[in-house]
Amino acid sequence: MKTNYYISSYAIIQDGMVLQNGEITRYPDTDITAFAKSLYKNLNLSYPKFFKMDNLSKLAFLASELVLPKENSNDIALVFANHTSSLDTDLKHQASISDADNYYPSPAVFVYTLPNICLGEIAIRHQLKSENTFFVFDKFNSEFMCLYAQQLLQTQKTEKVLCGWVDFLEEKYTAYVYLVTSSGDMPHTAENINKLYTL
């Protein structure tokens, strides 16, 4: 049973900054709407459904695009977490319900009132058919993420695992994603996960 796994690529998105495998790109707009459009365009993406997503899904989607391999590989599990769940979208949905003069909760908003929907958007885009799960923690938990990913790999439930911490609330956002594989230079350990997260 293989016990050595590696972080083969990673990306961090925060406040208009993208760090991809050590390379930093700064965008003039930190506002999530303008920033997301700029990054989408810079990545030369053609995926119209992106513009219908909520902000948490856009953030997870863009971060994943920076890390996932370009070749087709549908045996990649998704293990994500955050602190605020889908609260930003929940608040928008609640506001639409609370408006007595203009009551009509939008189905387009309601569909994103679960945090794991962002995983569905990534899975659809990349035709991923492996396990996906989304946890909510008080803070980033590198040890849990490390152990959970290694368990999936050791039990041969998947060939690779895309892990991520993606949080969005009231225009404050951060995304940190990394791909765990059976080969690479950086050992997949809680220490290395933390080291990248605090760059």
Helices and strands as residue ranges (DSSP letters): E 6-14, E 17-20, E 23-26, H 32-42, G 48-52, H 55-67, E 76-82, H 87-98, G 100-102, H 107-110, H 117-126, E 132-136, H 142-154, E 160-169, E 172-181, E 186-187, H 190-197
